Every structure is written in structure tokens, then in C-alpha cells.
Amino acid sequence: MKITPLFDKVVVESVESEARTQSGFILPSASQEKQQMAKIVAVGPGGVIDGKDIVMQVKVGQTVLYSKYAGSEFKVDGKELTIIRQSDILAIVE
């Protein structure tokens, strides 16, 4: 299934986090925080939103950091995806 976000929305897929502490302890998934680093899967076209012209600054394939409680989570074709606004993206990771 193909997802095409609207306006200034971006579809991201979480990047796997390390399940161990620095000292080597394995963390159960219930105690791990929500991952804030993700890979961009799809990008909306931008456009005029609330009277402002929004130009998309990110592209598919980039890895980004986004706000902790941003977006809505969905499960599509067995993958857990999150749809966020471009303004919730804090940085591009290179």
C-alpha cells in the first residue's frame, strides 16, 4: 500500500533503538522511551496552509529527529509508521 501525505505532512518510520544500556543491561520494550529518530518514507507537497506558503525542506530517505509527542501512529502492511507535520521535525541527521 502506498501512502501519500497531504499538505505539510511527513510519513516516518522509526529507526531501531539500542535495547541495551551503556553498562550492558538489556531493556524490556515496556521501559524504553518512544524513539524520536526516524527515516522519512513519504513527504507531502507543501502548499498554502493558513495563508502561508509552506515549502517542504525534507525529502524521502533522510533520517530526522522529531518532537517527542508529535504525530499520529499507524500500522500499514505490518510496518509502524508515524505521520507528523514538517514543523515537528527538529533536525536532519547525517
VENUR-V540278 format. One record per helix or strand of 3 or more residues. SS is the DSSP state (H for helix, E for strand). FROM is the first residue (numbers start at 1). LEN is the number of residues. If there is no record, write none. Layout:
SS_FROM_LEN + SS_FROM_LEN
This chain:
E_9_6 + H_29_3 + E_37_7 + E_47_3 + E_52_3 + E_63_4 + E_72_5 + E_79_7 + H_86_3 + E_89_5
